[in-house]
Amino acid sequence: KIGWSECSARVLPQETTALAAELMEIDENLCRAELSAAQRAKAIKRRKEIWEAMRPTGGTSCSTSLPDGRGAGPQHQREFAADTAKASGQSKQDINRHLARAEALGDDLDAVAGTSLDKGVELDALKEMAPEDRRELIGRAQAGESVTARGQDEDDRNVRLVRQTIADLARVAKSMTPQECAAIAARLGIGVAESSIAKALSN
């Protein structure tokens, strides 16, 4: 139906395991430029899971150990990054960057795929945000809104700081006279506009 007379195919040895076949499929996909940042990060995370599962098993069940009994440390991470870089044509630094995004964002990678947040710089900014703060932003992106996570972490901290300051001032004001409150407000430079903002934030 597509008009092809022939196409290339890879015939796998009979002894090829399901994990080995999946690993080859992931490597082929990683060589393709059309993967988005979220898709690439997810694929590399899955590749690491398969890569570790295919290592020779050893004699410990410690969660900080690899299947072959060695401790999971920097050397292990370097081995994986080097192996994946060789298979995909990307640098080890890029592999580690994609993996860090996937490990920090988890299931949120699926949520951002195909949205305005599906860019490397946006994923880096998202992983620095608290999970509860990024859910609202991801929801807006899924609804089709063009949003950015860059600068959100600092903005969120500032909003929390303002709200905490308002709460502290309100608590102190309960034991003060109106004149004392007015004097402190004047000293802090709080006018009508600031009071309106504070009232809105405290609601």
N, C-alpha and C positions, 0 to 999 in steps of 0.2 A: 504493500500500500504506500510505502514511503519512496518507492522507486530505487532502492538500493539493490545492487546485484550481489554484493558481498559486504561483510563487516568483520572487524577484528574481534577476536574472543580469546580469553585465557582459559585453558583447560587445567584445572587444579588436580594435583595428585590425589589418589583415592584416600590416602591417609591424612589429608588436610583436615584439621579440626574446624569446628564452627568458629572458635575464637580466632584461629589463624586466618580464616576466610574473611571474618569481619575486620580484622586488622588490615588486611590488604585492601579492602573496600574503603576503609577510612583513609589510608595513605593515598589512594587514588583521588579521593575527594579533596584532600588537603593540597594536592598539586593543582587543583582547579582554582582559578582566580575569582570565580563568581560566588564563592562562599562569603556570607556576611560575617561581620566580627563576632556576633553571637553564635552563629553556626560553627565557625572555626574554633572558638573557645570550647564549645560543647564537644566537638569532635576530638579535640586534643585531650580533654578530660577523660572521655571514654577510651581513647587510645591508651592512656596511662593505666586505667583499670585493667584493660586487656593485657597490656605489657607486663604488669605486675602478676596477673593471674597465670601467665605463661612461664614465669620464672620457676625453676626447680623448687619444690616444696621442702621445707626443713622441719626442725624439731621444736618449734616454740609457737605458742598461740598468743604471745604478747602483742598487744595492739600497736606497739611502737616498732615491731619487727617486720621484716619482709617475709614472703613465703619461703625464701631459702634460708631463713634464720638470721640473716644479717640485720643490723639496726638500720632503720630507715633514716638516712641522714643526707647531708649535702652531696656526698659522692653518688648516692643513688639518684638524686635529682639531676645531677650533671649527666649521668649515664642515660637517663630517659630523654633529657633535652637534646643530647648529642644524637641519639638514635632517631628521634623524631625529626630533627633538623636535616639529617641525612636523607630520610624518607620523603620529606615534604619540600626540601629546597629552601626552607626558611632558616633564619639564624637561630641559635640557641636562645638568644635574648628574647626574640619574638615568641618562641615556644613557651618560655617561662612566663612571659607577659600574658599570653592567652590563657595559660593554665591558672595563673593567679586570679584572673577575671572569673573563670569558671568556678573555681573553688570558693571564691568570695560570694558570688551571686547565686549559685545553686540553681534552683528551679526558676528563678527570675530570668534566666537566660532565655527560656522558652517564651516567657511573657513579653520580652522586649524584641524578639526576633521579628524583623520586618517593620518595626516602628521607627520613629524619629530618633529613638535612643539606641538603635542598632549600629553604633559606630564605636571604634576603639576608644576615643577620648571620652565618649559618654559612658561607656562601661567602666572605665577607670574612675570616673567621677561617681558613678552609682555605687561602686563597691566601697567607697569611703563613707557613704551615707548609712545611717541606722536603718535596719530593715523596715521599721514602721514608717519612716519618713519617705523611703523610696517607693513604697507601695502606691501611695496616692499619685506620685509622678508617673509611675508605670501605667496606672489605670488611665490617666489622661492620654498617654501616648497610644495605648491600645484603642482608645476611642477615636483616634485619628488626629489628635491635636499635635502640633509641632512644638515639642518641649525640649528643654535641655537640663541636664543634671549638673552642668558646670556652674560652680558658684552656689549651688543649693546647700552644700554642707555648711558653708560660712553663714549663709542666710538663715538656716535653721538654728544654728548656734546663737545668732544675734536675736532671733525671735524668742528663743527660750530664755535668754538672758534678760530681755526686756520684760517678759512675763513674770520672771522671778523677782525682778526689781519692783515691778508694780505690786506684786503680792506682799513683798517685804514692806513697802511704803504704806500699803493699806493696813497692814497689821500694826505698824507703829502709830499710824494716824488715829487709831481707835482710842488711844490714851492721850490724845492731844486736843487742845482747844482749836476752834476754827482759825483764830489769829495765829497760833503757832504753825498750823498747817500752811496757811497763806505765806508766812514768813519763809518757811522751808522751800515752798514752791517757787517763790521769787528768787531765793538764793540759788536754786538749781536751774533757774531759767525756764521753768515750766509755765507755759501760757495756755490760752484757750485751745489752740491747735493741738498742742501736746496732750492736753487733758482729753480731747476728743479721741485721739489715737489710743491713749491708754485705756479709755473706757471701752473702745472697740476690741482691743486685744484681750481685755479681762473678761469679756463676755464669753 
